[in-house]
Amino acid sequence: MLFNSLQFLYVFLPVTYFVFLKLTSKKQRYVWLTVSGYVFYSFWNYKFCLLMAVSTTVSYFAGLGFLRWKTPRARRLCLVLPVAIDLSLLGVFKYANFAMSSVSEVVSALGFHATAPHLDILLPVGISFYTFHTITYIVDSYRSTIVPTRNFFEFACYVSFFPQLVAGPIVRFRQVEGDLERIDHPDLPDALERGMSFFTLGMIKKVLIADSIASIINPALSQWSYLSTASAWLCALGYTYQLYFDFSGYSDMAVGLALFFGVRLPQNFNSPYKALDPSDFWRRWHISLSTILRDYLYIPLGGGRGGEWLTCRNLMITMLLGGLWHGANWTFVVWGAFHGLLLIASRYGSRGVVGMPEWLRRAVTFVLVVVGWVLFRSTSFVMAVGWLKKMFVWETATNVKGTGILVLLILVAGGLAHFCPNSFELSHRWGWASALALAVLFAACISIMYGSKPTPFLYFQF
């Protein structure tokens, strides 16, 4: 089920919210939100609900173990065993075929004949997100950052909370624990108004901007070898804005929906295309993931405490694994390596750019990010190299169909992304004119949804 679908807007959300309001106790609301989360998830494939239930149960009992046992050996067991189970499930369903095909390619390159078997495995939607939810809960419990909950349905509600279940933000338990504890009487007097505002803005971002750009660049990129240099740049810019408005739109909608139920989700995007350097970009882009990679991988590896070489190593490992988290494809790994190199260059080469004007630093950073998104979007190295070559070696070829509309969409998206406040910088208190404009744009989204099949959010595949 998609947020931008009629069945969600007309059936699932009203029913879920109405029943939630009728229930009064915390336990009732925990149970109802858990059930609604599993119903929401079952619309993709009900069989994978069992997978999420296993991960939830294992992590919950690990938390109880931390409460009961205080010896270092027992605590390490409560840490290692459930994390290993969670990572094993993620590894089998997301990376098994990728690992076998990669080994087969290496063996073949060495001159031996090898054919990797292909397992008939479907990737469970959202597994990367809810696995990070459970792992951060276990690690924070081990570190005594949080006190594990004894209430199974409170924890199950946290894992399966439908607004952030399948595409984030990746929420740590401590970030929502207070709201979950007050879920029977949330102290959010303006929650409904702010929630509707966030949800509306997210819908507009997704349907009117991201999907409109996608409708033009996707057919063009399916035949990328025919692109001209100008068209290659337009597609790269188009995807840059499509990805941002698609994912930040989803995050806004998730924030808005969570507010309906008295839960405040953290900000996931802070105007990333206004970044001054690669480090600044990662402080602004997919904040929930970048901070988790920092706190649970980069810092435990040693962070920047071991000298320049070790810091570079830690940055590169973090970004390589961050790239691999996005998908079982070597293009994602190379994209992660590219950003790792950018972070290293930003850390140790910043003296030369400090005196540059801010607009120039932003422009250079943005162009580097655009180049990275070419790697991210490409389905193979052949496509990535060919696309980049077209961008930097002049070539006249076929122009993108709908070039004029694409240029207009890029100008609108660029203006919003580079020069306007993001959704967390807005007051969400609209005057009558602004409210009318939002209502008209939201009605346009609904009209489009009536006339076409809703498109999944890009990060569902990760």
C-alpha positions in Angstrom: 0.0 0.0 0.0 1.3 3.5 -0.9 0.7 6.8 0.8 -0.1 8.2 -2.6 -2.9 5.7 -3.3 -6.7 6.1 -3.0 -7.1 3.0 -0.9 -4.8 4.4 1.7 -6.4 7.9 1.7 -10.0 6.7 1.6 -9.9 3.5 3.6 -6.8 2.6 5.5 -5.9 6.0 7.1 -9.5 7.0 8.1 -10.2 3.6 9.6 -6.9 3.4 11.4 -7.2 6.9 12.8 -10.9 6.6 13.8 -10.3 3.4 15.8 -7.2 4.9 17.4 -9.2 7.8 18.7 -11.9 5.5 20.1 -9.3 3.5 22.1 -8.2 5.1 25.3 -5.5 3.1 27.0 -1.9 2.8 26.0 -2.1 -1.0 25.7 -5.1 -0.7 23.3 -3.4 1.9 21.2 -0.1 -0.1 21.1 -2.0 -3.2 20.0 -4.0 -1.3 17.4 -1.0 0.5 15.9 0.9 -2.8 15.8 -2.0 -4.6 14.0 -2.5 -1.7 11.6 1.3 -1.8 10.8 1.1 -5.4 9.9 -2.0 -4.9 7.8 -0.3 -2.1 6.0 2.8 -4.2 5.4 0.8 -7.2 4.3 -0.4 -5.4 1.2 3.0 -6.0 -0.4 3.3 -9.6 0.7 1.7 -11.0 3.8 4.2 -13.8 4.1 6.9 -11.3 5.0 5.0 -10.2 8.1 6.4 -13.3 9.7 9.9 -12.1 9.0 9.3 -8.8 10.7 7.6 -10.6 13.6 10.7 -12.8 14.1 13.0 -9.8 14.1 10.8 -8.0 16.5 10.4 -10.9 18.9 14.2 -11.7 18.9 15.1 -8.0 19.6 12.4 -7.7 22.3 13.7 -10.7 24.2 17.2 -9.3 23.9 16.0 -6.2 25.6 14.6 -8.3 28.4 17.9 -10.1 28.7 19.7 -6.8 29.3 17.2 -6.1 32.1 17.7 -9.4 33.7 21.4 -10.3 33.3 24.2 -7.9 34.3 27.3 -10.0 33.7 29.5 -8.9 30.7 29.3 -12.3 29.1 25.5 -12.5 29.3 25.1 -8.9 28.0 27.5 -9.6 25.1 25.4 -12.7 24.2 22.2 -10.6 24.3 24.0 -8.2 21.9 25.7 -10.5 19.4 23.0 -13.2 19.0 20.0 -11.0 18.0 22.1 -8.7 15.9 23.6 -11.7 14.1 20.0 -13.0 13.5 18.8 -9.7 12.2 21.9 -9.3 9.9 21.5 -12.9 8.7 17.9 -12.3 7.6 18.9 -9.1 5.9 21.9 -10.8 4.2 19.9 -13.8 2.9 17.0 -11.8 1.5 18.9 -8.8 0.2 22.5 -10.0 -0.6 22.5 -13.7 -1.2 22.2 -13.6 -5.0 24.5 -10.6 -5.2 27.2 -12.4 -3.2 27.0 -15.6 -5.2 27.0 -13.8 -8.6 30.0 -11.7 -7.4 32.0 -14.8 -6.4 31.1 -16.4 -9.7 32.4 -13.4 -11.6 35.6 -13.4 -9.7 36.2 -17.1 -10.3 35.4 -16.7 -14.0 37.9 -13.8 -14.2 40.6 -16.1 -12.8 40.0 -18.5 -15.7 37.7 -21.1 -14.1 34.2 -21.9 -15.3 31.6 -21.1 -12.7 27.9 -20.5 -12.8 26.2 -19.1 -9.8 22.8 -20.5 -8.9 20.0 -17.9 -8.7 17.8 -18.2 -5.6 14.2 -17.4 -6.1 14.1 -14.8 -3.3 12.0 -11.7 -3.2 13.3 -8.7 -1.4 11.0 -7.8 1.5 10.1 -4.2 1.2 11.4 -2.1 4.1 13.7 -4.8 5.5 16.7 -2.5 5.5 14.7 0.1 7.6 13.1 -2.1 10.2 16.3 -4.1 10.6 18.1 -0.9 11.5 15.3 -0.1 14.0 15.8 -3.4 15.8 19.6 -3.3 15.7 19.8 0.3 17.1 17.4 -0.7 19.9 19.6 -3.7 20.8 22.9 -1.7 20.7 21.4 1.2 22.6 20.1 -1.2 25.3 23.6 -2.8 25.5 25.2 0.6 25.9 22.6 1.5 28.5 21.6 4.5 26.4 18.0 3.4 26.8 16.1 1.2 29.3 14.5 -1.6 27.3 10.7 -1.7 27.4 9.0 -4.6 29.1 5.9 -4.0 27.1 6.0 -6.2 24.0 3.3 -4.2 22.1 5.1 -0.9 22.8 8.2 -2.3 21.1 6.2 -4.0 18.3 4.4 -0.7 17.7 7.8 1.0 17.4 9.0 -1.5 14.9 5.9 -1.7 12.8 4.6 1.9 13.0 3.3 2.2 9.5 4.3 5.9 8.7 8.0 5.0 8.9 7.9 1.2 8.4 9.0 0.8 4.7 11.1 3.8 3.9 12.0 5.5 7.1 13.1 7.8 8.6 15.2 5.3 10.5 14.0 6.1 14.0 15.8 5.2 17.1 13.7 4.0 20.1 14.9 6.8 22.3 13.7 9.4 19.7 10.1 8.3 20.1 10.0 6.6 23.5 8.6 9.7 25.2 5.8 10.0 22.7 5.0 6.3 22.9 4.8 6.5 26.7 2.3 9.4 26.3 0.3 7.9 23.5 -2.9 7.6 25.6 -2.8 11.4 26.1 -0.4 13.0 23.6 0.6 16.5 24.5 0.5 17.9 20.9 -2.3 20.4 20.7 -1.4 21.4 17.1 -0.5 17.9 15.9 -3.4 17.5 13.5 -2.8 20.8 11.8 0.9 20.3 11.5 0.4 16.7 10.4 -2.0 17.7 7.6 0.5 20.4 6.5 3.4 18.0 6.4 1.4 15.3 4.7 0.1 17.7 2.0 3.6 19.2 1.3 5.0 15.7 1.0 2.2 14.6 -1.4 2.8 17.6 -3.6 6.6 16.9 -3.7 6.0 13.3 -4.7 3.1 13.5 -7.1 3.5 16.9 -8.8 7.3 17.2 -8.8 9.1 13.9 -8.5 6.6 11.8 -10.5 6.4 14.5 -13.2 10.1 14.5 -13.7 10.3 10.7 -13.6 7.7 10.4 -16.4 10.1 12.2 -18.7 13.6 11.0 -17.7 12.7 7.3 -17.1 11.9 6.6 -20.8 15.0 8.6 -21.8 17.3 6.7 -19.5 15.9 3.4 -20.7 17.7 4.4 -24.0 20.6 6.3 -22.5 22.9 5.4 -25.3 21.0 7.8 -27.6 21.3 10.8 -25.3 23.1 14.0 -26.3 25.4 15.8 -23.9 22.6 18.4 -23.1 20.1 15.6 -22.6 22.5 13.6 -20.4 22.9 16.6 -18.1 19.1 17.3 -18.1 18.5 13.6 -17.1 21.2 13.8 -14.4 19.7 17.0 -13.0 16.2 15.7 -13.3 17.1 12.5 -11.3 18.9 14.6 -8.7 15.7 16.6 -8.0 13.4 13.6 -8.5 15.2 11.6 -5.9 15.2 14.5 -3.4 11.6 15.4 -3.8 10.5 11.7 -3.9 12.3 10.8 -0.7 11.9 14.0 1.2 8.3 14.0 0.2 7.9 10.5 1.7 9.7 11.7 4.9 7.3 14.7 5.1 4.3 12.4 4.7 5.7 10.1 7.3 6.2 12.9 9.7 2.7 14.2 9.1 1.1 10.8 9.5 3.0 10.1 12.7 1.8 13.4 14.2 -1.8 12.3 13.7 -1.0 9.6 16.3 1.0 11.9 18.7 4.4 10.7 17.6 7.1 13.1 16.5 9.5 11.7 13.9 12.9 13.4 13.4 13.9 15.5 10.5 15.4 13.5 7.6 16.4 16.2 5.1 17.7 19.7 5.9 18.0 21.4 2.5 20.9 19.1 1.3 21.5 20.9 -2.0 22.4 24.0 0.0 25.5 22.1 1.4 28.8 23.9 1.3 30.9 20.7 1.1 30.5 16.9 1.1 30.6 16.7 4.9 27.8 19.3 5.1 25.9 17.4 2.5 25.9 14.2 4.7 24.8 16.3 7.7 21.7 17.3 5.6 20.9 14.3 3.4 19.0 11.2 4.8 20.0 12.4 8.3 18.6 9.3 10.0 20.9 7.0 8.0 24.0 9.2 8.1 23.8 9.6 11.9 23.3 5.9 12.4 26.4 5.2 10.2 28.3 7.7 12.2 27.2 6.5 15.7 27.1 2.8 15.1 29.9 2.3 12.5 32.3 5.2 12.0 32.8 6.1 15.7 33.1 2.4 16.9 35.8 1.9 14.2 37.7 4.8 15.8 36.3 7.8 14.0 38.9 10.5 13.6 40.9 9.5 16.7 43.6 7.3 15.2 45.5 9.6 12.9 45.0 10.6 9.2 45.3 7.1 7.7 43.0 5.4 10.1 40.5 8.3 9.8 40.5 7.9 6.0 40.1 4.1 6.4 37.1 4.6 8.7 35.5 7.1 6.4 35.9 4.8 3.4 34.6 1.7 5.2 31.6 3.6 6.5 30.7 4.9 3.1 31.3 1.6 1.3 28.9 -0.1 3.7 26.5 2.8 3.4 26.5 2.4 -0.4 26.0 -1.4 -0.1 23.0 -0.8 2.3 21.2 1.0 -0.5 21.2 -2.1 -2.8 22.9 -5.3 -3.9 24.7 -3.8 -6.8 28.3 -2.8 -7.3 27.2 0.6 -8.6 26.0 1.4 -5.1 29.4 0.3 -3.6 31.2 2.5 -6.1 28.8 5.4 -5.3 29.7 4.9 -1.6 33.4 4.9 -2.4 33.0 8.1 -4.5 31.4 9.8 -1.5 34.1 8.4 0.8 36.7 10.0 -1.3 34.8 13.3 -1.3 34.6 13.2 2.5 38.3 12.5 2.8 39.1 15.3 0.4 36.7 17.6 2.3 38.3 16.7 5.6 42.0 17.2 4.5 41.7 19.6 1.6 39.3 22.1 3.2 42.0 24.8 3.6 42.0 25.5 -0.1 38.2 26.2 -0.3 37.5 28.1 2.9 38.2 31.4 1.2 35.9 30.6 -1.7 32.5 32.4 -1.9 29.7 30.4 -0.4 27.8 30.3 -3.7 30.8 28.7 -5.5 31.3 26.2 -2.7 27.6 25.2 -3.0 27.8 25.0 -6.8 30.9 22.7 -6.7 29.4 20.5 -4.0 26.1 20.2 -6.0 27.9 19.3 -9.2 29.8 16.6 -7.4 26.6 15.2 -5.8 25.0 15.2 -9.3 27.9 13.1 -10.6 27.4 10.7 -7.8 23.7 10.3 -8.5 24.6 9.1 -12.0 26.4 6.2 -10.4 23.4 5.7 -8.0 20.8 5.7 -10.8 22.7 3.6 -13.3 21.8 -0.1 -13.5 25.3 -1.1 -14.6 28.8 0.2 -14.9 28.3 0.3 -18.7 25.5 2.7 -18.3 27.3 4.8 -15.6 30.4 5.2 -17.7 28.5 5.8 -20.9 26.2 8.4 -19.2 29.1 10.2 -17.6 31.0 10.2 -20.9 28.1 11.8 -22.6 28.0 14.5 -19.9 31.7 15.5 -20.2 32.5 14.7 -23.8 30.4 16.7 -26.2 28.0 14.7 -28.3 25.0 15.5 -30.4 22.3 12.9 -30.4 18.6 12.5 -29.7 17.1 15.0 -27.3 14.8 14.0 -24.5 11.1 13.9 -25.5 9.4 16.6 -23.5 12.6 18.6 -23.0 10.8 21.9 -22.6 8.6 20.5 -19.7 11.6 18.9 -18.2 13.6 22.2 -18.2 10.6 23.9 -16.5 10.3 21.2 -13.9 14.0 21.4 -13.2 13.8 25.2 -12.8 10.9 24.9 -10.4 12.5 22.0 -8.4 15.9 23.8 -8.3 14.3 27.0 -7.0 12.5 25.2 -4.2 15.6 23.0 -3.3 18.2 25.7 -3.4 16.5 28.9 -2.4 13.3 28.1 -0.3 13.0 26.9 3.3 12.5 23.2 3.8 9.4 21.8 5.5 10.9 21.8 9.0 11.8 25.5 8.6 8.1 26.4 8.0 5.7 27.4 10.7 2.9 25.3 9.2 0.4 28.0 10.0 -1.1 29.1 6.8 -3.0 32.2 5.8 -6.2 31.8 3.7 -4.3 32.4 0.4 -1.6 29.9 1.2 -4.1 27.3 2.5 -6.1 27.7 -0.7 -3.1 27.2 -2.8 -2.1 24.1 -0.9 -5.7 22.8 -1.2 -5.7 23.3 -5.0 -2.3 21.5 -5.4 -3.5 18.7 -3.2 -6.6 18.4 -5.3 -4.4 18.2 -8.3 -2.6 15.3 -6.7 -5.8 13.5 -6.1 -6.9 14.1 -9.7 -3.7 12.6 -10.9 -4.1 9.6 -8.6 -7.6 9.0 -10.1 -6.2 9.0 -13.6 -3.1 6.9 -13.2 -1.6 4.1 -11.1 0.2 5.3 -8.0 4.0 5.1 -8.3 6.1 3.6 -5.5 8.6 5.7 -3.7 12.2 5.3 -4.8 13.5 4.2 -1.5 11.1 1.3 -1.2 13.6 -0.7 -3.3 16.3 -0.2 -0.6 
